[in-house]
Amino acid sequence: MSSIYNGNIKITLFGESHGKAIGVVVDGVNAGELIDFDYISIQMRRRRPGKNSISTSRNELDEAKVVSGVLNGYTTGAPICALIENTDIRSQDYKNFENIIRPGHADYTSYIKYRGYNDLRGGGHLSGRLTAAMTFAGALCRQILEKRGMFIGAHIYSIGKVYDKGFCNGVDDDVLIRLSKSEFPLLDNTKKDNMIKEINYYKDMCDSIGGSIECAINNVPVGVGEPIFDGVESKVSSLMFAIPGVKGIEFGAGFKVVGMSGSENNDEYIVKNEKIYTNSNNHGGILGGISSGMPIIFRVAVKPTPSIGKEQCSLNIKTKKEELLLIRGRHDPCIAVRAVPVVESLASIAILDLMKGAGMI
């Protein structure tokens, strides 16, 4: 099982949803970086479950214990290993359907790939629980970028049919900083009540709902990215698809370009204060896989939580007979809300990786 991101910054994930702990090893961070663990804790709290009625009731503290790579608050240059204990496990919730493959989950594909030895409790190693470890790694990388003037922030762009406004050409650093501290980040806070109403509607129906997240990265220098296979879009996209539930990504104008003419889509160049900009940002801050100096803007689509309380038709993998499935347990009615800091975190890993590869950090 390859849970290793093998870049200039190397990320290794380990653990299972219902195991004793999950964790991450971050390798490649320069020695001498001062790490603010309170900063990391803020990001971990934004993602942690059990906070409110629109989250799973599984209540994990998500306190990361760093066991190597940091001394007296500074990185040593050695691999940084963090452990996060699983303290609120109810594996019995999965006993009644341990041989029934759940629709929308990776139960069937992982059962075949690992010859039936995979841990199916809560999705095992393929669970969204592993995003806690991703958030730790990303929060560590993000503060290194912020010290160099690069800021990353995301917001809930949509939940079901309710939409926030978008970043358009870009957004100020202080807005990204505000978003990066919020547990329900929005550009237009008047949308919050309707989004929560949308989530609760599907929750009351024993169902779930999908959503999307928009992320912006400010002040990445011009020239970052290694075409053709290691361009900015490639790096960011590969990490976004590490998030369970992410099913699509678009940069800048994204799929709207199919209805645009060239003159509408092209971003014309201007000079302001002796610096080169574009007067729009349909390219999302990336041209030819290389950063243009404009804000890097992308959106990800997050599917509805596949674990729902409605009865579904499925299959007993042992008997090969169809059975009705009613999933018990604790699950988010909408993944997108708690996925926002995870998107920010993996974007941080991608940019630090690219910056390190370019010799800029």
C-alpha atoms as a printed R data frame, in Angstrom:
    type eleno elety resid chain resno       x       y       z
1   ATOM     1    CA   MET     A     1   0.000   0.000   0.000
2   ATOM     2    CA   SER     A     2   1.669   3.210  -1.158
3   ATOM     3    CA   SER     A     3   0.666   6.044   1.151
4   ATOM     4    CA   ILE     A     4   3.790   8.018   0.403
5   ATOM     5    CA   TYR     A     5   3.991  11.352  -1.393
6   ATOM     6    CA   ASN     A     6   7.516  11.157  -2.752
7   ATOM     7    CA   GLY     A     7   8.357  14.772  -3.580
8   ATOM     8    CA   ASN     A     8  10.964  17.256  -2.413
9   ATOM     9    CA   ILE     A     9   8.830  17.227   0.727
10  ATOM    10    CA   LYS     A    10   8.090  13.577   1.446
11  ATOM    11    CA   ILE     A    11   4.872  12.671   3.269
12  ATOM    12    CA   THR     A    12   4.210   9.181   4.668
13  ATOM    13    CA   LEU     A    13   0.827   8.354   6.234
14  ATOM    14    CA   PHE     A    14   0.146   5.390   8.511
15  ATOM    15    CA   GLY     A    15  -2.622   3.960  10.681
16  ATOM    16    CA   GLU     A    16  -6.294   3.040  10.331
17  ATOM    17    CA   SER     A    17  -9.581   4.634  11.309
18  ATOM    18    CA   HIS     A    18 -10.185   2.126  14.140
19  ATOM    19    CA   GLY     A    19  -6.583   1.287  14.952
20  ATOM    20    CA   LYS     A    20  -4.694   2.554  18.000
21  ATOM    21    CA   ALA     A    21  -3.400   5.635  16.209
22  ATOM    22    CA   ILE     A    22  -2.828   7.346  12.906
23  ATOM    23    CA   GLY     A    23   0.181   9.425  12.021
24  ATOM    24    CA   VAL     A    24   2.469  11.057   9.519
25  ATOM    25    CA   VAL     A    25   6.172  11.383   8.765
26  ATOM    26    CA   VAL     A    26   7.257  14.612   7.059
27  ATOM    27    CA   ASP     A    27  10.728  14.436   5.516
28  ATOM    28    CA   GLY     A    28  12.622  17.148   3.658
29  ATOM    29    CA   VAL     A    29  11.818  20.188   5.804
30  ATOM    30    CA   ASN     A    30  14.930  22.326   6.205
31  ATOM    31    CA   ALA     A    31  16.651  22.441   9.576
32  ATOM    32    CA   GLY     A    32  16.170  25.586  11.638
33  ATOM    33    CA   GLU     A    33  12.491  26.276  10.919
34  ATOM    34    CA   LEU     A    34  10.719  27.534  14.058
35  ATOM    35    CA   ILE     A    35   7.453  25.593  14.443
36  ATOM    36    CA   ASP     A    36   4.435  27.068  16.216
37  ATOM    37    CA   PHE     A    37   2.471  24.102  17.562
38  ATOM    38    CA   ASP     A    38  -0.402  26.333  18.697
39  ATOM    39    CA   TYR     A    39  -0.799  27.265  15.021
40  ATOM    40    CA   ILE     A    40  -0.958  23.576  14.112
41  ATOM    41    CA   SER     A    41  -3.513  22.933  16.881
42  ATOM    42    CA   ILE     A    42  -5.822  25.602  15.448
43  ATOM    43    CA   GLN     A    43  -5.859  23.826  12.084
44  ATOM    44    CA   MET     A    44  -6.365  20.428  13.733
45  ATOM    45    CA   ARG     A    45  -9.359  21.784  15.692
46  ATOM    46    CA   ARG     A    46 -10.948  23.137  12.514
47  ATOM    47    CA   ARG     A    47 -10.948  19.625  11.033
48  ATOM    48    CA   ARG     A    48 -11.652  17.561  14.140
49  ATOM    49    CA   PRO     A    49 -14.958  15.690  14.422
50  ATOM    50    CA   GLY     A    50 -17.631  15.891  17.091
51  ATOM    51    CA   LYS     A    51 -17.815  19.697  17.279
52  ATOM    52    CA   ASN     A    52 -21.434  20.377  16.329
53  ATOM    53    CA   SER     A    53 -24.698  18.958  14.987
54  ATOM    54    CA   ILE     A    54 -23.555  18.986  11.339
55  ATOM    55    CA   SER     A    55 -20.485  16.872  12.108
56  ATOM    56    CA   THR     A    56 -20.087  13.209  12.970
57  ATOM    57    CA   SER     A    57 -20.579  12.569  16.687
58  ATOM    58    CA   ARG     A    58 -17.266  10.703  16.838
59  ATOM    59    CA   ASN     A    59 -15.346  12.871  19.287
60  ATOM    60    CA   GLU     A    60 -11.595  12.707  18.712
61  ATOM    61    CA   LEU     A    61  -9.296  15.226  20.399
62  ATOM    62    CA   ASP     A    62  -6.772  15.029  17.526
63  ATOM    63    CA   GLU     A    63  -3.836  16.063  19.668
64  ATOM    64    CA   ALA     A    64  -0.668  15.356  17.697
65  ATOM    65    CA   LYS     A    65   2.329  14.032  19.609
66  ATOM    66    CA   VAL     A    66   5.603  14.841  17.848
67  ATOM    67    CA   VAL     A    67   8.140  12.095  18.501
68  ATOM    68    CA   SER     A    68  11.027  13.153  16.243
69  ATOM    69    CA   GLY     A    69  12.438  15.895  14.058
70  ATOM    70    CA   VAL     A    70  11.810  18.919  16.312
71  ATOM    71    CA   LEU     A    71  14.040  20.080  19.192
72  ATOM    72    CA   ASN     A    72  13.432  23.190  21.305
73  ATOM    73    CA   GLY     A    73  10.772  24.265  18.804
74  ATOM    74    CA   TYR     A    74  13.060  24.103  15.752
75  ATOM    75    CA   THR     A    75  13.199  21.499  13.005
76  ATOM    76    CA   THR     A    76  16.390  19.456  13.137
77  ATOM    77    CA   GLY     A    77  16.451  18.373   9.486
78  ATOM    78    CA   ALA     A    78  15.510  14.805  10.491
79  ATOM    79    CA   PRO     A    79  12.127  13.300   9.552
80  ATOM    80    CA   ILE     A    80   9.294  14.774  11.633
81  ATOM    81    CA   CYS     A    81   6.982  12.085  12.986
82  ATOM    82    CA   ALA     A    82   3.627  12.861  14.613
83  ATOM    83    CA   LEU     A    83   1.214  10.408  16.265
84  ATOM    84    CA   ILE     A    84  -2.521  11.042  16.723
85  ATOM    85    CA   GLU     A    85  -4.318   8.589  18.986
86  ATOM    86    CA   ASN     A    86  -7.758   7.203  18.154
87  ATOM    87    CA   THR     A    87  -9.663   7.572  21.412
88  ATOM    88    CA   ASP     A    88 -13.353   7.295  20.434
89  ATOM    89    CA   ILE     A    89 -13.641   4.020  18.545
90  ATOM    90    CA   ARG     A    90 -16.855   1.998  18.171
91  ATOM    91    CA   SER     A    91 -15.805  -0.901  15.965
92  ATOM    92    CA   GLN     A    92 -18.963  -2.821  16.942
93  ATOM    93    CA   ASP     A    93 -20.891  -0.477  14.629
94  ATOM    94    CA   TYR     A    94 -19.371  -2.397  11.709
95  ATOM    95    CA   LYS     A    95 -19.967  -5.947  13.014
96  ATOM    96    CA   ASN     A    96 -23.463  -6.302  11.587
97  ATOM    97    CA   PHE     A    97 -22.299  -5.744   8.020
98  ATOM    98    CA   GLU     A    98 -18.626  -6.696   8.056
99  ATOM    99    CA   ASN     A    99 -19.005  -8.816   4.907
100 ATOM   100    CA   ILE     A   100 -21.387  -6.470   3.083
101 ATOM   101    CA   ILE     A   101 -19.669  -4.049   0.729
102 ATOM   102    CA   ARG     A   102 -20.951  -0.513   1.248
103 ATOM   103    CA   PRO     A   103 -22.088   1.448  -1.838
104 ATOM   104    CA   GLY     A   104 -19.872   4.443  -2.541
105 ATOM   105    CA   HIS     A   105 -16.995   3.126  -0.395
106 ATOM   106    CA   ALA     A   106 -13.746   1.404  -1.359
107 ATOM   107    CA   ASP     A   107 -14.794  -1.827   0.399
108 ATOM   108    CA   TYR     A   108 -15.068  -3.872  -2.805
109 ATOM   109    CA   THR     A   109 -12.006  -2.548  -4.601
110 ATOM   110    CA   SER     A   110  -9.749  -2.807  -1.535
111 ATOM   111    CA   TYR     A   111 -11.124  -6.282  -0.681
112 ATOM   112    CA   ILE     A   112 -10.076  -7.530  -4.113
113 ATOM   113    CA   LYS     A   113  -6.731  -5.698  -4.148
114 ATOM   114    CA   TYR     A   114  -5.668  -6.885  -0.674
115 ATOM   115    CA   ARG     A   115  -7.244 -10.361  -0.936
116 ATOM   116    CA   GLY     A   116  -9.675  -9.796   1.896
117 ATOM   117    CA   TYR     A   117  -7.072  -8.854   4.518
118 ATOM   118    CA   ASN     A   118  -7.825  -5.129   4.494
119 ATOM   119    CA   ASP     A   119  -9.307  -3.444   7.573
120 ATOM   120    CA   LEU     A   120 -12.897  -2.513   6.698
121 ATOM   121    CA   ARG     A   121 -13.730  -0.870  10.063
122 ATOM   122    CA   GLY     A   122 -14.541   2.726   9.209
123 ATOM   123    CA   GLY     A   123 -12.688   2.301   5.920
124 ATOM   124    CA   GLY     A   124  -9.445   1.306   7.626
125 ATOM   125    CA   HIS     A   125  -6.410   2.990   6.085
126 ATOM   126    CA   LEU     A   126  -8.574   4.441   3.294
127 ATOM   127    CA   SER     A   127 -10.720   6.388   5.765
128 ATOM   128    CA   GLY     A   128 -11.172  10.143   5.920
129 ATOM   129    CA   ARG     A   129  -9.763   9.771   9.437
130 ATOM   130    CA   LEU     A   130  -6.301   9.949   7.824
131 ATOM   131    CA   THR     A   131  -6.980  13.576   6.861
132 ATOM   132    CA   ALA     A   132  -6.135  14.530  10.455
133 ATOM   133    CA   ALA     A   133  -2.544  13.470   9.759
134 ATOM   134    CA   MET     A   134  -2.619  15.334   6.434
135 ATOM   135    CA   THR     A   135  -3.750  18.460   8.283
136 ATOM   136    CA   PHE     A   136  -0.838  18.227  10.717
137 ATOM   137    CA   ALA     A   137   1.663  17.957   7.850
138 ATOM   138    CA   GLY     A   138   0.039  20.771   5.904
139 ATOM   139    CA   ALA     A   139  -0.175  23.131   8.880
140 ATOM   140    CA   LEU     A   140   3.539  22.612   9.446
141 ATOM   141    CA   CYS     A   141   4.293  23.415   5.790
142 ATOM   142    CA   ARG     A   142   1.869  26.340   5.676
143 ATOM   143    CA   GLN     A   143   3.562  28.329   8.428
144 ATOM   144    CA   ILE     A   144   6.895  27.969   6.616
145 ATOM   145    CA   LEU     A   145   5.252  29.518   3.538
146 ATOM   146    CA   GLU     A   146   3.597  32.296   5.547
147 ATOM   147    CA   LYS     A   147   6.962  33.365   6.913
148 ATOM   148    CA   ARG     A   148   7.958  33.934   3.257
149 ATOM   149    CA   GLY     A   149   4.801  35.980   2.585
150 ATOM   150    CA   MET     A   150   2.688  33.284   0.912
151 ATOM   151    CA   PHE     A   151  -0.846  32.871   2.263
152 ATOM   152    CA   ILE     A   152  -3.391  30.115   1.656
153 ATOM   153    CA   GLY     A   153  -7.090  30.181   2.449
154 ATOM   154    CA   ALA     A   154 -10.202  28.343   1.324
155 ATOM   155    CA   HIS     A   155 -13.941  28.623   1.809
156 ATOM   156    CA   ILE     A   156 -17.022  26.506   1.324
157 ATOM   157    CA   TYR     A   157 -17.964  27.414  -2.239
158 ATOM   158    CA   SER     A   158 -21.185  25.401  -2.310
159 ATOM   159    CA   ILE     A   159 -23.282  22.904  -0.398
160 ATOM   160    CA   GLY     A   160 -25.969  21.330  -2.512
161 ATOM   161    CA   LYS     A   161 -27.722  24.176  -4.308
162 ATOM   162    CA   VAL     A   162 -26.479  26.942  -1.964
163 ATOM   163    CA   TYR     A   163 -23.444  28.911  -3.211
164 ATOM   164    CA   ASP     A   164 -21.036  31.363  -1.625
165 ATOM   165    CA   LYS     A   165 -19.531  34.077  -3.811
166 ATOM   166    CA   GLY     A   166 -16.182  33.277  -5.455
167 ATOM   167    CA   PHE     A   167 -12.668  34.692  -5.341
168 ATOM   168    CA   CYS     A   168 -12.923  36.124  -8.911
169 ATOM   169    CA   ASN     A   169  -9.498  37.571  -9.832
170 ATOM   170    CA   GLY     A   170  -8.071  37.191  -6.359
171 ATOM   171    CA   VAL     A   171  -8.446  38.140  -2.714
172 ATOM   172    CA   ASP     A   172  -6.488  40.091  -0.113
173 ATOM   173    CA   ASP     A   173  -4.091  38.318   2.246
174 ATOM   174    CA   ASP     A   174  -6.083  39.353   5.313
175 ATOM   175    CA   VAL     A   175  -9.193  37.633   3.929
176 ATOM   176    CA   LEU     A   176  -7.247  34.397   3.442
177 ATOM   177    CA   ILE     A   177  -5.898  34.662   6.987
178 ATOM   178    CA   ARG     A   178  -9.456  35.117   8.291
179 ATOM   179    CA   LEU     A   179 -10.715  32.122   6.334
180 ATOM   180    CA   SER     A   180  -7.826  29.963   7.543
181 ATOM   181    CA   LYS     A   181  -8.972  30.427  11.159
182 ATOM   182    CA   SER     A   182 -12.688  29.825  10.610
183 ATOM   183    CA   GLU     A   183 -14.538  26.556  11.252
184 ATOM   184    CA   PHE     A   184 -17.249  27.464   8.723
185 ATOM   185    CA   PRO     A   185 -15.316  29.679   6.291
186 ATOM   186    CA   LEU     A   186 -17.330  31.802   3.881
187 ATOM   187    CA   LEU     A   187 -16.749  34.974   1.891
188 ATOM   188    CA   ASP     A   188 -20.402  35.912   2.374
189 ATOM   189    CA   ASN     A   189 -21.400  34.939   5.909
190 ATOM   190    CA   THR     A   190 -25.080  35.534   5.149
191 ATOM   191    CA   LYS     A   191 -24.986  32.182   3.297
192 ATOM   192    CA   LYS     A   192 -24.195  30.193   6.447
193 ATOM   193    CA   ASP     A   193 -27.751  29.666   7.695
194 ATOM   194    CA   ASN     A   194 -28.968  28.417   4.314
195 ATOM   195    CA   MET     A   195 -25.997  26.064   3.997
196 ATOM   196    CA   ILE     A   196 -26.630  24.611   7.447
197 ATOM   197    CA   LYS     A   197 -30.321  24.294   6.586
198 ATOM   198    CA   GLU     A   198 -29.342  22.382   3.431
199 ATOM   199    CA   ILE     A   199 -27.132  20.001   5.431
200 ATOM   200    CA   ASN     A   200 -29.781  19.431   8.092
201 ATOM   201    CA   TYR     A   201 -32.447  18.755   5.467
202 ATOM   202    CA   TYR     A   202 -30.454  15.788   4.140
203 ATOM   203    CA   LYS     A   203 -29.405  14.719   7.634
204 ATOM   204    CA   ASP     A   204 -33.072  14.549   8.687
205 ATOM   205    CA   MET     A   205 -33.723  12.423   5.593
206 ATOM   206    CA   CYS     A   206 -30.986   9.980   6.763
207 ATOM   207    CA   ASP     A   207 -29.046  11.067   3.697
208 ATOM   208    CA   SER     A   208 -26.040  13.245   2.866
209 ATOM   209    CA   ILE     A   209 -25.137  16.075   0.483
210 ATOM   210    CA   GLY     A   210 -22.103  17.058  -1.557
211 ATOM   211    CA   GLY     A   211 -20.321  20.370  -1.806
212 ATOM   212    CA   SER     A   212 -17.353  22.207  -3.240
213 ATOM   213    CA   ILE     A   213 -14.404  24.133  -1.839
214 ATOM   214    CA   GLU     A   214 -12.535  27.048  -3.402
215 ATOM   215    CA   CYS     A   215  -8.919  27.727  -2.439
216 ATOM   216    CA   ALA     A   216  -6.598  30.662  -3.166
217 ATOM   217    CA   ILE     A   217  -2.829  30.889  -2.757
218 ATOM   218    CA   ASN     A   218  -1.356  34.390  -2.718
219 ATOM   219    CA   ASN     A   219   2.130  35.705  -3.495
220 ATOM   220    CA   VAL     A   220   3.687  32.605  -5.052
221 ATOM   221    CA   PRO     A   221   6.630  34.004  -7.085
222 ATOM   222    CA   VAL     A   222   6.550  33.909 -10.876
223 ATOM   223    CA   GLY     A   223   8.290  30.864 -12.326
224 ATOM   224    CA   VAL     A   224   7.401  28.110  -9.842
225 ATOM   225    CA   GLY     A   225   6.522  24.754 -11.395
226 ATOM   226    CA   GLU     A   226   8.323  22.145 -13.479
227 ATOM   227    CA   PRO     A   227   6.607  21.376 -16.792
228 ATOM   228    CA   ILE     A   228   5.495  19.030 -18.136
229 ATOM   229    CA   PHE     A   229   4.653  16.450 -15.490
230 ATOM   230    CA   ASP     A   230   5.479  18.470 -12.370
231 ATOM   231    CA   GLY     A   231   3.636  21.689 -13.141
232 ATOM   232    CA   VAL     A   232   1.637  23.493 -10.467
233 ATOM   233    CA   GLU     A   233  -1.694  22.004 -11.578
234 ATOM   234    CA   SER     A   234  -0.210  18.496 -11.592
235 ATOM   235    CA   LYS     A   235   1.241  18.791  -8.086
236 ATOM   236    CA   VAL     A   236  -1.824  20.395  -6.556
237 ATOM   237    CA   SER     A   237  -4.218  17.980  -8.281
238 ATOM   238    CA   SER     A   238  -2.341  14.855  -7.217
239 ATOM   239    CA   LEU     A   239  -2.506  15.934  -3.589
240 ATOM   240    CA   MET     A   240  -6.163  16.996  -3.728
241 ATOM   241    CA   PHE     A   241  -7.133  13.523  -4.911
242 ATOM   242    CA   ALA     A   242  -5.486  12.110  -1.777
243 ATOM   243    CA   ILE     A   243  -8.505  13.487   0.111
244 ATOM   244    CA   PRO     A   244 -11.204  10.795   0.296
245 ATOM   245    CA   GLY     A   245 -14.335  12.158  -1.337
246 ATOM   246    CA   VAL     A   246 -12.703  14.593  -3.780
247 ATOM   247    CA   LYS     A   247 -13.966  13.779  -7.280
248 ATOM   248    CA   GLY     A   248 -12.980  16.777  -9.389
249 ATOM   249    CA   ILE     A   249 -10.792  19.866  -9.616
250 ATOM   250    CA   GLU     A   250 -10.699  22.982 -11.775
251 ATOM   251    CA   PHE     A   251  -8.336  25.962 -11.911
252 ATOM   252    CA   GLY     A   252  -9.236  29.573 -12.648
253 ATOM   253    CA   ALA     A   253 -12.297  29.723 -14.889
254 ATOM   254    CA   GLY     A   254 -12.219  25.930 -14.972
255 ATOM   255    CA   PHE     A   255 -14.908  24.228 -17.022
256 ATOM   256    CA   LYS     A   256 -16.461  27.575 -17.905
257 ATOM   257    CA   VAL     A   257 -13.756  27.932 -20.580
258 ATOM   258    CA   VAL     A   258 -15.654  25.520 -22.829
259 ATOM   259    CA   GLY     A   259 -18.229  28.254 -23.423
260 ATOM   260    CA   MET     A   260 -15.735  31.101 -23.834
261 ATOM   261    CA   SER     A   261 -14.101  32.553 -26.896
262 ATOM   262    CA   GLY     A   262 -10.352  33.089 -26.921
263 ATOM   263    CA   SER     A   263 -10.783  36.825 -26.483
264 ATOM   264    CA   GLU     A   264 -12.968  36.245 -23.436
265 ATOM   265    CA   ASN     A   265 -10.663  33.683 -21.844
266 ATOM   266    CA   ASN     A   266  -7.313  35.374 -22.468
267 ATOM   267    CA   ASP     A   267  -6.025  37.448 -19.543
268 ATOM   268    CA   GLU     A   268  -4.473  40.631 -20.913
269 ATOM   269    CA   TYR     A   269  -1.248  41.915 -19.353
270 ATOM   270    CA   ILE     A   270  -0.901  45.195 -17.485
271 ATOM   271    CA   VAL     A   271   1.850  46.922 -15.506
272 ATOM   272    CA   LYS     A   272   1.121  48.352 -12.072
273 ATOM   273    CA   ASN     A   273   3.793  49.788  -9.765
274 ATOM   274    CA   GLU     A   274   6.414  48.398 -12.159
275 ATOM   275    CA   LYS     A   275   5.101  44.844 -11.694
276 ATOM   276    CA   ILE     A   276   3.440  42.705 -14.359
277 ATOM   277    CA   TYR     A   277  -0.116  41.509 -13.699
278 ATOM   278    CA   THR     A   278  -3.086  40.337 -15.755
279 ATOM   279    CA   ASN     A   279  -6.338  42.286 -15.725
280 ATOM   280    CA   SER     A   280  -8.315  39.072 -15.100
281 ATOM   281    CA   ASN     A   281  -7.390  35.642 -13.796
282 ATOM   282    CA   ASN     A   282  -9.110  33.022 -15.913
283 ATOM   283    CA   HIS     A   283  -5.820  31.115 -15.922
284 ATOM   284    CA   GLY     A   284  -5.967  30.754 -12.132
285 ATOM   285    CA   GLY     A   285  -2.418  31.948 -11.606
286 ATOM   286    CA   ILE     A   286  -0.869  29.162 -13.712
287 ATOM   287    CA   LEU     A   287   0.290  29.194 -17.349
288 ATOM   288    CA   GLY     A   288   2.099  26.235 -18.871
289 ATOM   289    CA   GLY     A   289   2.204  24.628 -15.437
290 ATOM   290    CA   ILE     A   290   4.203  27.615 -14.135
291 ATOM   291    CA   SER     A   291   3.034  30.215 -11.611
292 ATOM   292    CA   SER     A   292   2.312  33.610 -13.186
293 ATOM   293    CA   GLY     A   293   2.424  35.708 -10.015
294 ATOM   294    CA   MET     A   294  -1.362  36.061  -9.947
295 ATOM   295    CA   PRO     A   295  -3.270  34.288  -7.142
296 ATOM   296    CA   ILE     A   296  -3.473  30.543  -7.690
297 ATOM   297    CA   ILE     A   297  -7.178  29.708  -7.527
298 ATOM   298    CA   PHE     A   298  -8.791  26.284  -7.757
299 ATOM   299    CA   ARG     A   299 -11.983  24.491  -6.734
300 ATOM   300    CA   VAL     A   300 -12.550  20.883  -5.725
301 ATOM   301    CA   ALA     A   301 -15.778  18.890  -5.866
302 ATOM   302    CA   VAL     A   302 -16.537  16.771  -2.788
303 ATOM   303    CA   LYS     A   303 -18.998  13.902  -3.064
304 ATOM   304    CA   PRO     A   304 -21.794  13.243  -0.553
305 ATOM   305    CA   THR     A   305 -20.821  11.062   2.399
306 ATOM   306    CA   PRO     A   306 -21.380   7.485   1.174
307 ATOM   307    CA   SER     A   307 -22.339   6.221   4.664
308 ATOM   308    CA   ILE     A   308 -26.027   7.091   4.961
309 ATOM   309    CA   GLY     A   309 -28.896   5.890   7.116
310 ATOM   310    CA   LYS     A   310 -31.128   4.895   4.197
311 ATOM   311    CA   GLU     A   311 -31.577   1.250   3.324
312 ATOM   312    CA   GLN     A   312 -29.581   0.312   0.216
313 ATOM   313    CA   CYS     A   313 -29.146  -2.772  -1.903
314 ATOM   314    CA   SER     A   314 -25.695  -4.306  -1.701
315 ATOM   315    CA   LEU     A   315 -23.790  -7.590  -1.805
316 ATOM   316    CA   ASN     A   316 -22.345  -9.993   0.754
317 ATOM   317    CA   ILE     A   317 -18.794 -10.438  -0.512
318 ATOM   318    CA   LYS     A   318 -18.531 -13.897   1.103
319 ATOM   319    CA   THR     A   319 -21.794 -15.423  -0.155
320 ATOM   320    CA   LYS     A   320 -22.060 -13.320  -3.355
321 ATOM   321    CA   LYS     A   321 -25.749 -12.816  -2.549
322 ATOM   322    CA   GLU     A   322 -27.607  -9.520  -2.582
323 ATOM   323    CA   GLU     A   323 -28.545  -8.145   0.822
324 ATOM   324    CA   LEU     A   324 -30.218  -5.004   2.086
325 ATOM   325    CA   LEU     A   325 -27.837  -2.740   3.987
326 ATOM   326    CA   LEU     A   326 -28.649  -0.201   6.682
327 ATOM   327    CA   ILE     A   327 -25.490   1.525   7.895
328 ATOM   328    CA   ARG     A   328 -25.173   2.317  11.576
329 ATOM   329    CA   GLY     A   329 -22.459   4.439  13.085
330 ATOM   330    CA   ARG     A   330 -21.377   8.075  13.147
331 ATOM   331    CA   HIS     A   331 -20.847   9.978   9.917
332 ATOM   332    CA   ASP     A   332 -20.791  13.548   8.605
333 ATOM   333    CA   PRO     A   333 -23.918  14.509   6.641
334 ATOM   334    CA   CYS     A   334 -21.634  16.713   4.500
335 ATOM   335    CA   ILE     A   335 -17.897  16.021   4.100
336 ATOM   336    CA   ALA     A   336 -17.149  19.393   2.505
337 ATOM   337    CA   VAL     A   337 -17.349  21.434   5.725
338 ATOM   338    CA   ARG     A   338 -14.524  19.686   7.571
339 ATOM   339    CA   ALA     A   339 -12.561  19.166   4.350
340 ATOM   340    CA   VAL     A   340 -11.719  22.890   3.994
341 ATOM   341    CA   PRO     A   341  -8.612  22.874   6.252
342 ATOM   342    CA   VAL     A   342  -7.521  19.623   4.595
343 ATOM   343    CA   VAL     A   343  -7.615  21.289   1.167
344 ATOM   344    CA   GLU     A   344  -5.594  24.218   2.541
345 ATOM   345    CA   SER     A   345  -3.121  21.804   4.121
346 ATOM   346    CA   LEU     A   346  -2.463  19.748   1.003
347 ATOM   347    CA   ALA     A   347  -2.188  22.925  -1.078
348 ATOM   348    CA   SER     A   348   0.496  24.045   1.393
349 ATOM   349    CA   ILE     A   349   2.416  20.800   0.936
350 ATOM   350    CA   ALA     A   350   2.248  21.181  -2.861
351 ATOM   351    CA   ILE     A   351   3.543  24.765  -2.857
352 ATOM   352    CA   LEU     A   352   6.327  24.101  -0.342
353 ATOM   353    CA   ASP     A   353   7.346  21.073  -2.396
354 ATOM   354    CA   LEU     A   354   7.484  23.195  -5.573
355 ATOM   355    CA   MET     A   355   9.321  26.041  -3.853
356 ATOM   356    CA   LYS     A   356  11.899  23.646  -2.436
357 ATOM   357    CA   GLY     A   357  12.335  22.006  -5.836
358 ATOM   358    CA   ALA     A   358  12.967  25.444  -7.378
359 ATOM   359    CA   GLY     A   359  15.601  26.208  -4.739
360 ATOM   360    CA   MET     A   360  13.510  29.111  -3.388
361 ATOM   361    CA   ILE     A   361  13.255  27.637   0.147
